[in-house]
Amino acid sequence: WVGLMRTMDAGAVGGDTGRWPFLLAMLVTTIGGILVFSILIGIFTTGLEGKLEQLRKGRSFVAEEGHTIILGWSAQIFMVISELAIANANQRYACITVLGEKDKVEMEDEIRARVGNTGRTRIVCRTGSPIDLADLEIVNPQAARAIIILSPEDDDPDIHVIKTILALNSGSREAAQPYHIVAAIQDEKNLEVARLAGGYDVQLVLSGDLIARIAAQTCRQSGLSVVYTELLDFGGDEIYFHHEPQLAGKTFGEALLAYADSAVLGIFHADGRIQLNPPMETPFASGDQVIVISEDDDTIHLTAVTDYGIDEQSIRPANPAVPTPERTLILGWNERAPTIIAELDNYVGPGSVVTVVAEVEGWNTANGRLPTCQNQTVNYQLGDTNDRAVLNALQVHTYHYIIVLSYSDTMEVQKADALTLVTLLHLRQISDAHGNPFSIVSEMLDTRNRQLAEAAQADDFIISDRLISLMLAQVAENKRLTAVFQDLFDPDGSELYLKLASDFVQLGTPVNFYTVVEAARRQGAVAIGYRVNAEAHNAAASYGVKINPDKSQPITFTPEDRIVVLAEN
């Protein structure tokens, strides 16, 4: 015991007394103890440092179940994580795992700086390649609830996405159910290849086509992009599927007034078909689900109210609008321009004109890719959209709608966004000088530059990858939403419109939203909200847009206010 104590405490030998053989033995024991314990401490320290280094590198296995995996790293990841964290706010043990070709500590630091507090949701980062089978096993995809594949910021992002889908389906599969994979594809020609790689269970968002469709729709309806954002983010009301046995045998028109705190959109049939705004006499069958907009899935309740307080005197009869020729100006060019022009042709009246002004190489080749239109004439002009003289010569104040596209095909992101900002500032000054607040929709590639544009009061409705990020997060939570969004953004069938309130109810008279819903029902449309023009420039009030309002609360509309409806035209 005395010898052991000497090996553990070298200072104890200084207090020894006795004959020299004993003192020499204790000295040797102490020296040996120092050597042995130094080796043990070194081994322990080296092992601990190695383990910490392994953890720091992000190469340890993720022992999670029911987590959401994000494969890849791009600027979209911060919005996706923010939305998923909001969606998981009522979950006790939510986890998001990120696998990217970046240092684990750097990823964690950027997420902490850009996203902030994620509440109950834990963020786990791992370093690796999403197309490497060994690296994929680290994040435990077999136990994941959903897998989101982000497009990399390179020249051919679709190839990387397709290879990642192939890697997921080539790895070891222990799960009984197929993976719930959500990914964005930019080029439509790669869509079918991605489906072949992952099967038809893979939920794919055609990002380039989607942005083009939104740009075409929002340029004609001020505030529509805010409506889309309200529906796509998790901060307010979202779209849910709800099984309501009491609706069996009732018609879709009757269901519109059945919920006080939810707005009915359509029917999810038992056979998997989705109908948004079907004919009002369409019945609910046993097993059908109602598609609604609600604050949460636990706020969808049938109302006990039987007297809705509908003001029959305030309901206006249908007054079909006659299509008139429209003038649209497109400044800038990228691969989405042909789709935007084709989409505009579905909405404008005969005799309309689209003028494209841009400065790009191979302009003749670009012209050849533009579609043939039936309702509008397309004019082309070479010009620098940042040149004030060019804009003045165009007489931009004479156009109804203006779309500013970024040169994303030929320029780096920040340079392309800088040119867009300059063009927006010129347009706003021209608008103020002529007193003609024409509608402007601009495309931004970096969300941070979008905030700069808003700070400069250049435009309130700017299209960016933010909408794609929001949609990826929504579909990751519910795969059936893919079909709903495809229907909403498709020109065939019903789309969202902001129509004048005077088309539905009497102006200047307080009416509840039950009356608005009934007025829209009689015109074959579904009213889901409204926009107050007095708050059109108030970001804190969502630019005046209110989705799924309390149907019992009265509201007085002015001539500039609009009703948000789901209608065929």
VOLUM-343805 format. One record per residue (C-alpha): x, y, z; residue in three letters. Coordinates in nm, 3 decimals. Example, Ala and Ser with C-alpha at 12.3 -4.5 7.8 and 13.67 -1.06 7.14 Angstrom:
// residues 2
> X,Y,Z,volum
> 1.230,-0.450,0.780,ALA
> 1.367,-0.106,0.714,SER
//
This chain:
// residues 569
> X,Y,Z,volum
> 0.000,0.000,0.000,TRP
> 0.282,0.238,0.086,VAL
> 0.449,0.160,-0.249,GLY
> 0.124,0.221,-0.442,LEU
> 0.077,0.554,-0.272,MET
> 0.432,0.653,-0.371,ARG
> 0.355,0.576,-0.738,THR
> 0.039,0.787,-0.734,MET
> 0.176,1.078,-0.531,ASP
> 0.540,1.161,-0.603,ALA
> 0.546,1.422,-0.326,GLY
> 0.485,1.159,-0.059,ALA
> 0.844,1.031,-0.088,VAL
> 0.973,1.357,0.056,GLY
> 0.824,1.271,0.393,GLY
> 0.976,0.920,0.419,ASP
> 1.212,0.839,0.706,THR
> 1.415,0.529,0.775,GLY
> 1.725,0.351,0.657,ARG
> 1.869,0.415,0.311,TRP
> 1.762,0.081,0.150,PRO
> 1.400,0.171,0.227,PHE
> 1.441,0.525,0.100,LEU
> 1.610,0.401,-0.219,LEU
> 1.329,0.150,-0.279,ALA
> 1.065,0.420,-0.237,MET
> 1.256,0.652,-0.473,LEU
> 1.273,0.383,-0.743,VAL
> 0.904,0.304,-0.690,THR
> 0.813,0.672,-0.726,THR
> 1.017,0.716,-1.045,ILE
> 0.859,0.403,-1.193,GLY
> 0.514,0.528,-1.094,GLY
> 0.576,0.863,-1.260,ILE
> 0.677,0.680,-1.580,LEU
> 0.380,0.440,-1.577,VAL
> 0.117,0.702,-1.495,PHE
> 0.262,0.943,-1.751,SER
> 0.220,0.674,-2.015,ILE
> -0.137,0.603,-1.900,LEU
> -0.226,0.973,-1.904,ILE
> -0.073,1.008,-2.249,GLY
> -0.270,0.711,-2.383,ILE
> -0.593,0.842,-2.230,PHE
> -0.534,1.196,-2.359,THR
> -0.446,1.077,-2.710,THR
> -0.753,0.854,-2.725,GLY
> -0.980,1.131,-2.599,LEU
> -0.835,1.382,-2.845,GLU
> -0.878,1.133,-3.127,GLY
> -1.241,1.074,-3.036,LYS
> -1.309,1.447,-3.007,LEU
> -1.139,1.503,-3.342,GLU
> -1.357,1.233,-3.496,GLN
> -1.667,1.399,-3.353,LEU
> -1.546,1.738,-3.471,ARG
> -1.498,1.603,-3.823,LYS
> -1.857,1.480,-3.823,GLY
> -1.790,1.117,-3.911,ARG
> -1.977,0.943,-3.629,SER
> -2.297,0.746,-3.686,PHE
> -2.629,0.926,-3.626,VAL
> -2.830,0.705,-3.392,ALA
> -3.163,0.879,-3.452,GLU
> -3.506,0.759,-3.564,GLU
> -3.783,0.960,-3.723,GLY
> -3.543,1.241,-3.813,HIS
> -3.535,1.458,-4.127,THR
> -3.222,1.437,-4.341,ILE
> -3.095,1.721,-4.561,ILE
> -2.842,1.605,-4.821,LEU
> -2.621,1.874,-4.972,GLY
> -2.535,2.231,-4.883,TRP
> -2.655,2.550,-5.050,SER
> -2.807,2.884,-4.956,ALA
> -3.150,2.716,-4.946,GLN
> -3.060,2.513,-4.640,ILE
> -3.116,2.797,-4.392,PHE
> -3.475,2.856,-4.502,MET
> -3.548,2.483,-4.508,VAL
> -3.416,2.436,-4.153,ILE
> -3.607,2.741,-4.028,SER
> -3.935,2.610,-4.168,GLU
> -3.880,2.255,-4.042,LEU
> -3.801,2.389,-3.696,ALA
> -4.132,2.578,-3.693,ILE
> -4.317,2.269,-3.815,ALA
> -4.158,2.062,-3.536,ASN
> -4.235,2.315,-3.262,ALA
> -4.493,2.082,-3.105,ASN
> -4.263,1.776,-3.119,GLN
> -4.062,1.675,-2.814,ARG
> -3.766,1.506,-2.982,TYR
> -3.731,1.649,-3.332,ALA
> -3.401,1.621,-3.514,CYS
> -3.267,1.749,-3.847,ILE
> -2.950,1.586,-3.980,THR
> -2.738,1.761,-4.243,VAL
> -2.485,1.578,-4.462,LEU
> -2.269,1.810,-4.668,GLY
> -1.923,1.833,-4.819,GLU
> -1.817,2.095,-4.569,LYS
> -1.650,2.103,-4.230,ASP
> -1.894,2.008,-3.954,LYS
> -1.800,2.303,-3.731,VAL
> -1.836,2.549,-4.019,GLU
> -2.181,2.414,-4.100,MET
> -2.291,2.439,-3.737,GLU
> -2.157,2.793,-3.707,ASP
> -2.334,2.910,-4.026,GLU
> -2.663,2.751,-3.923,ILE
> -2.637,2.908,-3.579,ARG
> -2.564,3.250,-3.730,ALA
> -2.824,3.242,-4.011,ARG
> -3.105,3.043,-3.850,VAL
> -3.068,3.117,-3.479,GLY
> -3.265,2.933,-3.216,ASN
> -3.437,2.622,-3.351,THR
> -3.642,2.554,-3.037,GLY
> -3.693,2.186,-2.963,ARG
> -3.538,2.079,-3.291,THR
> -3.178,1.958,-3.266,ARG
> -2.945,2.011,-3.563,ILE
> -2.687,1.737,-3.626,VAL
> -2.423,1.800,-3.894,CYS
> -2.208,1.537,-4.060,ARG
> -1.933,1.582,-4.317,THR
> -1.952,1.362,-4.627,GLY
> -2.061,1.329,-4.987,SER
> -2.432,1.258,-5.051,PRO
> -2.337,1.040,-5.349,ILE
> -2.100,0.822,-5.142,ASP
> -2.274,0.509,-5.008,LEU
> -2.050,0.489,-4.700,ALA
> -2.113,0.854,-4.614,ASP
> -2.490,0.810,-4.657,LEU
> -2.491,0.531,-4.401,GLU
> -2.357,0.775,-4.141,ILE
> -2.686,0.971,-4.132,VAL
> -2.897,0.653,-4.095,ASN
> -3.139,0.706,-4.388,PRO
> -3.324,0.380,-4.316,GLN
> -3.474,0.531,-4.000,ALA
> -3.541,0.879,-4.143,ALA
> -3.889,1.024,-4.173,ARG
> -3.803,1.232,-4.479,ALA
> -3.498,1.303,-4.694,ILE
> -3.453,1.643,-4.865,ILE
> -3.196,1.670,-5.146,ILE
> -3.071,2.023,-5.210,LEU
> -2.941,2.128,-5.551,SER
> -2.574,2.228,-5.537,PRO
> -2.465,2.569,-5.661,GLU
> -2.281,2.454,-5.974,ASP
> -2.332,2.441,-6.351,ASP
> -2.525,2.112,-6.361,ASP
> -2.709,2.065,-6.029,PRO
> -2.963,1.815,-6.164,ASP
> -2.695,1.552,-6.229,ILE
> -2.586,1.573,-5.865,HIS
> -2.947,1.534,-5.746,VAL
> -3.005,1.231,-5.969,ILE
> -2.680,1.067,-5.852,LYS
> -2.784,1.123,-5.489,THR
> -3.121,0.956,-5.552,ILE
> -2.942,0.662,-5.713,LEU
> -2.704,0.638,-5.417,ALA
> -2.996,0.628,-5.172,LEU
> -3.166,0.348,-5.362,ASN
> -2.838,0.158,-5.410,SER
> -2.749,0.143,-5.041,GLY
> -2.851,-0.117,-4.787,SER
> -3.226,-0.109,-4.738,ARG
> -3.361,-0.239,-4.410,GLU
> -3.671,-0.022,-4.395,ALA
> -3.999,-0.186,-4.496,ALA
> -4.132,0.140,-4.642,GLN
> -3.972,0.328,-4.934,PRO
> -3.778,0.642,-4.864,TYR
> -3.972,0.968,-4.855,HIS
> -3.739,1.167,-5.082,ILE
> -3.801,1.531,-5.176,VAL
> -3.581,1.705,-5.434,ALA
> -3.579,2.002,-5.670,ALA
> -3.506,1.959,-6.042,ILE
> -3.427,2.267,-6.248,GLN
> -3.448,2.135,-6.606,ASP
> -3.770,1.966,-6.715,GLU
> -3.584,1.722,-6.941,LYS
> -3.422,1.569,-6.630,ASN
> -3.754,1.515,-6.454,LEU
> -3.828,1.174,-6.602,GLU
> -3.470,1.056,-6.542,VAL
> -3.502,1.151,-6.174,ALA
> -3.826,0.953,-6.149,ARG
> -3.659,0.651,-6.307,LEU
> -3.375,0.681,-6.054,ALA
> -3.597,0.699,-5.749,GLY
> -3.933,0.559,-5.856,GLY
> -4.263,0.742,-5.852,TYR
> -4.257,0.769,-5.473,ASP
> -3.992,1.043,-5.506,VAL
> -4.148,1.388,-5.473,GLN
> -3.990,1.622,-5.727,LEU
> -4.029,1.999,-5.752,VAL
> -3.953,2.147,-6.095,LEU
> -3.796,2.465,-5.963,SER
> -3.726,2.654,-6.285,GLY
> -4.075,2.593,-6.419,ASP
> -4.231,2.680,-6.084,LEU
> -4.053,3.015,-6.058,ILE
> -4.155,3.098,-6.415,ALA
> -4.521,3.017,-6.346,ARG
> -4.523,3.222,-6.025,ILE
> -4.359,3.516,-6.203,ALA
> -4.620,3.506,-6.479,ALA
> -4.909,3.492,-6.233,GLN
> -4.783,3.745,-5.977,THR
> -4.689,4.014,-6.231,CYS
> -5.058,4.047,-6.320,ARG
> -5.187,4.038,-5.961,GLN
> -5.020,4.253,-5.700,SER
> -4.999,4.063,-5.373,GLY
> -5.033,3.712,-5.511,LEU
> -4.675,3.621,-5.420,SER
> -4.754,3.712,-5.059,VAL
> -5.051,3.475,-5.072,VAL
> -4.826,3.194,-5.198,TYR
> -4.571,3.267,-4.926,THR
> -4.840,3.260,-4.657,GLU
> -4.956,2.919,-4.779,LEU
> -4.607,2.774,-4.814,LEU
> -4.443,2.880,-4.490,ASP
> -4.515,2.728,-4.148,PHE
> -4.545,3.063,-3.974,GLY
> -4.919,3.107,-4.028,GLY
> -5.181,2.882,-4.184,ASP
> -5.094,2.577,-4.393,GLU
> -5.271,2.321,-4.610,ILE
> -5.386,2.002,-4.436,TYR
> -5.571,1.682,-4.524,PHE
> -5.844,1.596,-4.273,HIS
> -6.077,1.299,-4.249,HIS
> -6.427,1.422,-4.152,GLU
> -6.683,1.136,-4.144,PRO
> -6.969,1.384,-4.090,GLN
> -6.915,1.530,-4.438,LEU
> -7.002,1.200,-4.609,ALA
> -7.304,1.257,-4.833,GLY
> -7.271,1.637,-4.824,LYS
> -7.164,1.845,-5.122,THR
> -6.847,2.044,-5.159,PHE
> -7.050,2.366,-5.161,GLY
> -7.202,2.276,-4.823,GLU
> -6.858,2.204,-4.678,ALA
> -6.736,2.558,-4.755,LEU
> -6.936,2.698,-4.462,LEU
> -6.885,2.400,-4.230,ALA
> -6.564,2.529,-4.070,TYR
> -6.534,2.854,-3.877,ALA
> -6.155,2.846,-3.839,ASP
> -6.053,2.667,-4.158,SER
> -6.091,2.739,-4.529,ALA
> -6.192,2.446,-4.750,VAL
> -5.995,2.405,-5.076,LEU
> -6.093,2.071,-5.222,GLY
> -6.140,1.696,-5.184,ILE
> -5.886,1.418,-5.151,PHE
> -6.073,1.113,-5.276,HIS
> -6.026,0.769,-5.130,ALA
> -5.880,0.648,-5.461,ASP
> -5.596,0.905,-5.438,GLY
> -5.739,1.172,-5.671,ARG
> -5.714,1.537,-5.568,ILE
> -5.972,1.794,-5.674,GLN
> -5.926,2.162,-5.592,LEU
> -6.243,2.368,-5.622,ASN
> -6.449,2.088,-5.780,PRO
> -6.807,2.160,-5.894,PRO
> -7.009,2.275,-5.595,MET
> -7.248,1.978,-5.622,GLU
> -6.960,1.724,-5.592,THR
> -7.046,1.493,-5.297,PRO
> -6.813,1.364,-5.028,PHE
> -6.798,0.983,-5.028,ALA
> -6.705,0.762,-4.736,SER
> -6.326,0.763,-4.701,GLY
> -6.278,1.101,-4.872,ASP
> -6.076,1.368,-4.695,GLN
> -6.126,1.741,-4.701,VAL
> -5.835,1.965,-4.804,ILE
> -5.831,2.276,-4.584,VAL
> -5.622,2.575,-4.486,ILE
> -5.588,2.590,-4.110,SER
> -5.355,2.716,-3.839,GLU
> -5.266,2.362,-3.732,ASP
> -5.394,2.009,-3.776,ASP
> -5.560,2.024,-3.434,ASP
> -5.763,2.339,-3.519,THR
> -5.977,2.170,-3.788,ILE
> -6.321,2.137,-3.628,HIS
> -6.671,2.151,-3.768,LEU
> -6.855,2.456,-3.646,THR
> -7.164,2.421,-3.429,ALA
> -7.307,2.742,-3.577,VAL
> -7.618,2.697,-3.790,THR
> -7.696,3.064,-3.852,ASP
> -7.397,3.203,-4.042,TYR
> -7.526,3.559,-4.049,GLY
> -7.508,3.581,-4.428,ILE
> -7.617,3.923,-4.554,ASP
> -7.813,3.846,-4.870,GLU
> -7.854,4.214,-4.952,GLN
> -7.477,4.261,-4.971,SER
> -7.406,3.974,-5.211,ILE
> -7.330,4.097,-5.565,ARG
> -7.421,3.893,-5.875,PRO
> -7.149,3.757,-6.101,ALA
> -7.010,4.010,-6.345,ASN
> -6.775,3.826,-6.586,PRO
> -6.476,4.033,-6.687,ALA
> -6.408,4.080,-7.057,VAL
> -6.039,4.010,-7.142,PRO
> -5.861,4.322,-7.267,THR
> -5.521,4.357,-7.438,PRO
> -5.231,4.398,-7.196,GLU
> -4.875,4.525,-7.235,ARG
> -4.596,4.339,-7.053,THR
> -4.228,4.434,-7.046,LEU
> -3.960,4.173,-6.965,ILE
> -3.619,4.317,-6.878,LEU
> -3.332,4.067,-6.870,GLY
> -3.302,3.710,-6.985,TRP
> -3.247,3.357,-6.857,ASN
> -3.368,3.008,-6.938,GLU
> -3.701,3.070,-6.763,ARG
> -3.803,3.351,-7.000,ALA
> -3.968,3.123,-7.261,PRO
> -4.180,2.955,-6.992,THR
> -4.286,3.292,-6.850,ILE
> -4.398,3.413,-7.192,ILE
> -4.587,3.088,-7.258,ALA
> -4.760,3.114,-6.918,GLU
> -4.859,3.477,-6.980,LEU
> -5.029,3.369,-7.301,ASP
> -5.270,3.158,-7.093,ASN
> -5.396,3.461,-6.899,TYR
> -5.385,3.772,-7.119,VAL
> -5.653,3.880,-7.364,GLY
> -5.618,3.870,-7.744,PRO
> -5.410,4.150,-7.891,GLY
> -5.170,4.169,-7.597,SER
> -4.802,4.258,-7.644,VAL
> -4.488,4.130,-7.471,VAL
> -4.164,4.322,-7.520,THR
> -3.834,4.155,-7.424,VAL
> -3.531,4.376,-7.372,VAL
> -3.198,4.218,-7.277,ALA
> -2.828,4.215,-7.351,GLU
> -2.712,3.859,-7.401,VAL
> -2.476,3.670,-7.630,GLU
> -2.634,3.457,-7.898,GLY
> -2.953,3.662,-7.901,TRP
> -3.076,3.503,-8.224,ASN
> -3.048,3.160,-8.063,THR
> -3.244,3.285,-7.764,ALA
> -3.518,3.419,-7.989,ASN
> -3.551,3.080,-8.152,GLY
> -3.633,2.922,-7.817,ARG
> -3.929,3.149,-7.748,LEU
> -4.272,2.989,-7.782,PRO
> -4.538,3.070,-8.037,THR
> -4.822,3.265,-7.872,CYS
> -5.190,3.289,-7.960,GLN
> -5.305,3.587,-7.753,ASN
> -4.997,3.806,-7.758,GLN
> -4.729,3.937,-7.989,THR
> -4.367,3.906,-7.873,VAL
> -4.120,4.181,-7.963,ASN
> -3.743,4.157,-7.910,TYR
> -3.493,4.432,-7.855,GLN
> -3.125,4.429,-7.764,LEU
> -3.042,4.675,-7.490,GLY
> -2.873,4.735,-7.154,ASP
> -3.150,4.723,-6.893,THR
> -2.930,4.923,-6.653,ASN
> -2.905,5.214,-6.898,ASP
> -3.152,5.487,-6.799,ARG
> -3.164,5.612,-7.158,ALA
> -3.276,5.269,-7.279,VAL
> -3.551,5.257,-7.015,LEU
> -3.668,5.608,-7.099,ASN
> -3.685,5.520,-7.469,ALA
> -3.901,5.220,-7.387,LEU
> -4.155,5.443,-7.208,GLN
> -4.188,5.184,-6.933,VAL
> -4.469,5.382,-6.770,HIS
> -4.697,5.278,-7.057,THR
> -4.677,4.908,-6.967,TYR
> -4.921,4.734,-6.735,HIS
> -4.671,4.483,-6.595,TYR
> -4.293,4.463,-6.577,ILE
> -4.085,4.152,-6.506,ILE
> -3.715,4.192,-6.422,VAL
> -3.519,3.870,-6.477,LEU
> -3.166,3.803,-6.355,SER
> -2.890,3.698,-6.593,TYR
> -2.850,3.374,-6.399,SER
> -2.735,3.175,-6.705,ASP
> -2.433,3.392,-6.783,THR
> -2.335,3.574,-6.463,MET
> -2.228,3.499,-6.110,GLU
> -2.508,3.524,-5.850,VAL
> -2.402,3.846,-5.679,GLN
> -2.326,4.028,-6.005,LYS
> -2.659,3.922,-6.157,ALA
> -2.849,4.039,-5.848,ASP
> -2.657,4.368,-5.847,ALA
> -2.773,4.441,-6.203,LEU
> -3.131,4.355,-6.104,THR
> -3.115,4.596,-5.809,LEU
> -2.992,4.879,-6.032,VAL
> -3.273,4.817,-6.280,THR
> -3.531,4.815,-5.999,LEU
> -3.409,5.148,-5.865,LEU
> -3.438,5.306,-6.210,HIS
> -3.790,5.166,-6.252,LEU
> -3.905,5.293,-5.915,ARG
> -3.774,5.642,-5.991,GLN
> -3.953,5.641,-6.328,ILE
> -4.273,5.524,-6.157,SER
> -4.252,5.805,-5.901,ASP
> -4.179,6.065,-6.170,ALA
> -4.485,5.971,-6.377,HIS
> -4.712,5.897,-6.081,GLY
> -4.792,5.561,-6.235,ASN
> -4.729,5.273,-5.989,PRO
> -4.703,4.993,-6.246,PHE
> -4.667,4.634,-6.122,SER
> -4.309,4.504,-6.098,ILE
> -4.202,4.145,-6.035,VAL
> -3.830,4.085,-6.002,SER
> -3.625,3.771,-5.968,GLU
> -3.352,3.748,-5.705,MET
> -3.104,3.462,-5.676,LEU
> -2.979,3.536,-5.323,ASP
> -3.236,3.587,-5.048,THR
> -3.011,3.842,-4.878,ARG
> -3.026,4.060,-5.190,ASN
> -3.402,4.034,-5.178,ARG
> -3.390,4.209,-4.842,GLN
> -3.175,4.484,-4.995,LEU
> -3.434,4.536,-5.266,ALA
> -3.710,4.569,-5.009,GLU
> -3.501,4.813,-4.803,ALA
> -3.454,5.026,-5.115,ALA
> -3.831,5.014,-5.174,GLN
> -3.758,4.873,-5.517,ALA
> -4.033,4.614,-5.513,ASP
> -4.251,4.425,-5.268,ASP
> -4.291,4.109,-5.470,PHE
> -3.964,3.945,-5.554,ILE
> -3.929,3.588,-5.674,ILE
> -3.636,3.392,-5.533,SER
> -3.534,3.042,-5.429,ASP
> -3.712,3.108,-5.102,ARG
> -4.038,2.976,-5.245,LEU
> -3.860,2.658,-5.358,ILE
> -3.717,2.611,-5.008,SER
> -4.060,2.660,-4.853,LEU
> -4.215,2.406,-5.089,MET
> -3.944,2.147,-5.018,LEU
> -4.011,2.182,-4.644,ALA
> -4.387,2.150,-4.694,GLN
> -4.363,1.839,-4.912,VAL
> -4.115,1.685,-4.666,ALA
> -4.386,1.709,-4.400,GLU
> -4.664,1.579,-4.628,ASN
> -4.590,1.414,-4.964,LYS
> -4.950,1.455,-5.083,ARG
> -4.898,1.830,-5.103,LEU
> -4.698,1.780,-5.424,THR
> -5.016,1.718,-5.622,ALA
> -5.187,2.016,-5.456,VAL
> -4.909,2.257,-5.551,PHE
> -4.890,2.121,-5.904,GLN
> -5.261,2.190,-5.946,ASP
> -5.236,2.539,-5.794,LEU
> -4.955,2.651,-6.027,PHE
> -5.095,2.482,-6.338,ASP
> -5.292,2.714,-6.573,PRO
> -5.540,2.431,-6.632,ASP
> -5.804,2.397,-6.363,GLY
> -5.833,2.640,-6.072,SER
> -5.571,2.892,-5.964,GLU
> -5.548,3.162,-5.701,LEU
> -5.670,3.510,-5.798,TYR
> -5.706,3.842,-5.619,LEU
> -6.036,3.980,-5.745,LYS
> -6.202,4.308,-5.657,LEU
> -6.417,4.287,-5.347,ALA
> -6.691,4.471,-5.537,SER
> -6.729,4.162,-5.758,ASP
> -6.867,3.972,-5.459,PHE
> -7.010,4.199,-5.189,VAL
> -7.138,4.551,-5.134,GLN
> -6.861,4.802,-5.056,LEU
> -6.875,5.024,-4.749,GLY
> -7.104,4.785,-4.562,THR
> -6.978,4.559,-4.280,PRO
> -7.012,4.191,-4.378,VAL
> -6.873,3.876,-4.220,ASN
> -6.656,3.637,-4.419,PHE
> -6.936,3.380,-4.430,TYR
> -7.109,3.623,-4.665,THR
> -6.797,3.651,-4.881,VAL
> -6.761,3.270,-4.897,VAL
> -7.126,3.234,-5.000,GLU
> -7.093,3.506,-5.264,ALA
> -6.787,3.334,-5.413,ALA
> -6.962,2.993,-5.398,ARG
> -7.244,3.123,-5.614,ARG
> -6.984,3.218,-5.874,GLN
> -6.815,2.876,-5.863,GLY
> -6.515,2.998,-5.663,ALA
> -6.370,2.939,-5.316,VAL
> -6.288,3.247,-5.105,ALA
> -5.989,3.182,-4.874,ILE
> -5.895,3.535,-4.768,GLY
> -5.868,3.901,-4.863,TYR
> -5.621,4.184,-4.908,ARG
> -5.665,4.526,-4.752,VAL
> -5.514,4.783,-4.988,ASN
> -5.448,5.033,-4.706,ALA
> -5.184,4.791,-4.568,GLU
> -5.034,4.697,-4.906,ALA
> -4.694,4.842,-4.807,HIS
> -4.693,4.724,-4.445,ASN
> -4.460,4.424,-4.413,ALA
> -4.562,4.370,-4.049,ALA
> -4.923,4.318,-4.165,ALA
> -4.818,4.076,-4.445,SER
> -4.878,4.354,-4.697,TYR
> -5.248,4.351,-4.618,GLY
> -5.301,3.982,-4.701,VAL
> -5.513,3.780,-4.459,LYS
> -5.553,3.410,-4.532,ILE
> -5.820,3.202,-4.358,ASN
> -5.977,3.484,-4.154,PRO
> -6.232,3.430,-3.882,ASP
> -6.555,3.394,-4.077,LYS
> -6.770,3.549,-3.807,SER
> -6.576,3.876,-3.781,GLN
> -6.723,4.167,-3.985,PRO
> -6.509,4.362,-4.228,ILE
> -6.582,4.663,-4.447,THR
> -6.425,4.660,-4.793,PHE
> -6.314,4.960,-4.997,THR
> -6.296,4.986,-5.380,PRO
> -5.926,4.893,-5.381,GLU
> -5.959,4.586,-5.154,ASP
> -5.954,4.239,-5.305,ARG
> -6.078,3.888,-5.225,ILE
> -5.839,3.593,-5.255,VAL
> -6.026,3.318,-5.440,VAL
> -5.956,2.980,-5.592,LEU
> -6.125,2.989,-5.931,ALA
> -6.092,2.865,-6.287,GLU
> -6.044,3.213,-6.432,ASN
//
